Amino acid sequence: MTTSRQIDVQVDHHPSGNLTLKERDVGQAMWSDVKGEHLGANPNVAQFYQQVAKRLARHAKNGVIVVSYKDTGPKLARNS
């Protein structure tokens, strides 16, 4: 039986306004920036998240299990 690859995924928001997608294998300490596909240092929020969605769908299709997803962006204010 083959064990599926398991990864953690994180979106980093840089002070410059750029967004970068990072991934690491579960249990590893070091994150790797995802290269290409408009996923590194991208200032275009809509384009970036469209590409993130495509990448996550491709991972699911290929049997890669996303164990955790974290977005380090600013917290949005709630209307109470």
ZITA-V828881 format. One record per residue. N is the residue number from 0. PHI is phi in radians with two decimals (999 if undefined). OMEGA is omega in whole degrees, -180 to 180 (999 if undefined). Layout:
n:N phi:PHI omega:OMEGA
n:N phi:PHI omega:OMEGA
//
This chain:
n:0 phi:999 omega:180
n:1 phi:-1.57 omega:177
n:2 phi:-1.52 omega:179
n:3 phi:-1.24 omega:174
n:4 phi:-1.17 omega:179
n:5 phi:-2.08 omega:-176
n:6 phi:-2.32 omega:167
n:7 phi:-1.83 omega:-179
n:8 phi:-2.24 omega:-180
n:9 phi:-2.50 omega:173
n:10 phi:-1.78 omega:176
n:11 phi:-1.79 omega:175
n:12 phi:-1.82 omega:-180
n:13 phi:-1.54 omega:178
n:14 phi:-0.96 omega:179
n:15 phi:-1.24 omega:-176
n:16 phi:1.74 omega:179
n:17 phi:-1.34 omega:178
n:18 phi:-2.02 omega:178
n:19 phi:-2.37 omega:175
n:20 phi:-1.62 omega:178
n:21 phi:-2.18 omega:178
n:22 phi:-2.40 omega:172
n:23 phi:-2.67 omega:174
n:24 phi:-1.22 omega:-180
n:25 phi:-0.97 omega:179
n:26 phi:1.63 omega:178
n:27 phi:-1.53 omega:-179
n:28 phi:-1.56 omega:-172
n:29 phi:-1.59 omega:174
n:30 phi:-1.56 omega:174
n:31 phi:-2.10 omega:174
n:32 phi:-1.18 omega:175
n:33 phi:-1.37 omega:-177
n:34 phi:-1.64 omega:175
n:35 phi:1.32 omega:176
n:36 phi:0.98 omega:-180
n:37 phi:1.07 omega:-177
n:38 phi:-1.86 omega:178
n:39 phi:-2.12 omega:177
n:40 phi:0.89 omega:-178
n:41 phi:-1.76 omega:178
n:42 phi:-1.47 omega:-177
n:43 phi:-1.58 omega:-173
n:44 phi:-1.05 omega:-178
n:45 phi:-1.09 omega:180
n:46 phi:-1.08 omega:-179
n:47 phi:-1.04 omega:-176
n:48 phi:-1.22 omega:173
n:49 phi:-1.10 omega:180
n:50 phi:-1.22 omega:175
n:51 phi:-1.06 omega:-180
n:52 phi:-1.05 omega:178
n:53 phi:-1.10 omega:-179
n:54 phi:-1.16 omega:179
n:55 phi:-1.12 omega:177
n:56 phi:-1.13 omega:179
n:57 phi:-1.14 omega:176
n:58 phi:-1.02 omega:-179
n:59 phi:-1.05 omega:180
n:60 phi:-1.09 omega:-178
n:61 phi:-1.58 omega:176
n:62 phi:1.44 omega:177
n:63 phi:-1.39 omega:-178
n:64 phi:-1.71 omega:175
n:65 phi:-1.54 omega:-176
n:66 phi:-1.39 omega:179
n:67 phi:-2.49 omega:177
n:68 phi:-2.35 omega:-180
n:69 phi:-2.27 omega:176
n:70 phi:-2.00 omega:-174
n:71 phi:-1.52 omega:-177
n:72 phi:-1.15 omega:180
n:73 phi:-1.11 omega:177
n:74 phi:-1.27 omega:179
n:75 phi:-1.49 omega:179
n:76 phi:-1.23 omega:178
n:77 phi:-1.74 omega:172
n:78 phi:-1.51 omega:-178
n:79 phi:-1.73 omega:999
//
